[in-house]
């Protein structure tokens, strides 16, 4: 993967911040910069923790980390968005379950260091500054981007590691150090993205393939202005309900290892043995997995009508079967869907707020932005944000000679 060349103004601002926070000295090494994109899920929400399929894409909103490697195991890191830098020694890191849910941004950096140390990889400390060009708390996987960027800095930007291995290390950081029980889909998309292509990922085997975006289509992410709750008991309840569905069905279907192995006929046959809410969670997982595979085929063939139909089905399933919708998400989808040239629109991510993802003909993007600013904001009283994004390569170095 060829290094991406950074925006000059952003680069200068970031290096200036690095030298302000951590002035170079006689032992300072050269400045390196790594970047990690955020991701948007085109299809496949709440399927990853049932070992299902997802179809994310790495997008051009990203995190940069400018750093100088140290000769010892200390990490000193600051953020352009936070006034207080953080510092820790890699050898002193240990997970603290009692602090889960009260983590600071720098704990994702520490988590990456702990995970790489536990894997006995050759890492060193660094002095660094983080710059994030993505909105936080709306479901763009900003934490995964920070974990991946930190891992690359700890390893040294020139070290090459296979994306699946890097993603697994970042996931371990989030689950065991930060205390967020995440699937691997976010970290995998951030690590393994490819320009102009979505990523079809089997969350059980980690087999993947890159799926070309249809010609002439832009991805537009619309932030509803309603923050997605980061720590919500609803998400824990949904995971528990999926686990209960699996446990109850396994009593009648020996060998059933995951909801991704459940077919619609078997669910229909045994549905009466499940509480209604549990059955609806399982129905969403089954149908969403099928939609991921169908969407990848439709993208291969450039079948825009089929993609639009699948997006609509997914949106309704998230709302009615998995019950993670919100009136604001419905309003955003309705407003976008009325704009000529909008091919597909759906809620994306964990739900309960956050964003929608839209596939839009390139010459209709401006009209979509104008319509949302006028109609959605008036209807909801919220302040929307609209991002027409590029599909980009996964995490890696920036070409810097400073």
Phi, psi and omega in degrees: 000123180288140178300143176274134181273130189278162171296129188297316183295316179296321179298312181298318180296320182290317179293323177298320178294321177300315183287335176286313182288319187224080183303141179293153176225189185297334180265000185293138174269176183293157177285133171237152177226132173242157178229151175220125181283161165273182182223156171233141179273114175288322178201145175105074178248136182065032174248338188294322182278003168251025178059035184266206183248147176222158179225073178271174173215139174282133186237168194284354166284127191211175175245134174248147175227111175266134187205160167241128179291144177259167178266359179237195184257020178269141173243125172239123187219139177234165179233142176296340183262356184227135183285339188256119174287165179236157180212140176202161174257132185301319183291344182268356187284136172210141178299145178233093183304332183293338183264001178300135182094349178236030185286150172264165181301325184290344178292336176288327173293313179298322179298320177297318179296316179298316182296316179292322177297316181296333177275004178060036177273150181283102181235159176225161177289174178204160167254124187212162176229134181259137174231122183247122179255043179220148175290142182264149173078017180241008174093030179263008181065042179295327179293321178295321178299318180293320177298315182292317178298319180295318179299318179296321179293319180295324179281335189100129189300336182277352182279133181260129176227137180304135181307319179300320179292318179296319179297319180296321178294319179293321178297319178298322177301315184289322184281312190265335180260308181285327178094023177253120186278073185266155167283184184263358188300316183297309182297323180294316180296319180294323183281323194246012180301157177222139183306129175076007185223142170278171183238113174273116186237129170270111186285354173272302185274343188065018169289143184212160169213152180268133186247124183292139173290143178301144183298137175079009183254134173254146171268126179235123179257129183245116178276122182290345186083000177255105185302140175280127180295123184288312178251096183236135178294339179299317181295319177296322178296319181295318177297317180295322179293322175296318178295323178293319177302316180296316182297315182291319181289329180296334178294333183251346181233079182304138180093354178288114185262336186201156176297339178293343179269356183275134178256159183302323182295319179293320177297316180299319183293326185250010186299325182297342180272000181247145167302148187302316182295323179293319178297320180292326176296316179296321179298321177298313183300315180300310184289326180291321175301316179297322180293323177301311182295319180293323179294320179297322177293317179297323177293320177304323184262000180065030183274089186291324179298317179294320178299316179299319178297316181294321177299317180297315178300318180296317180300315181292324179294316177299322182285312192264326182265314181269344175055051173237027178277185177199146178305327180292323176295317177300315181298318180296317179295319180295316180296314180295319183296340180275355182271123177302135181099350173276114186277323186205147179209138179199158168295149179222153178090207186286337181094193182062023184131201178083235195231162165248157175243137185229140171255124194224137171300140189304321184279002178255359184297316181298318179295322178298313179301315182296316183294318180296316180299328182273308190275312183294313183298321178293319184290323187255340186076009179259167179254107181280161171225137185237130183235112169274113191246156172264152174270123193234172175291159179287187187302143180178187184280157168259149179280103184228140178240008182297000000 
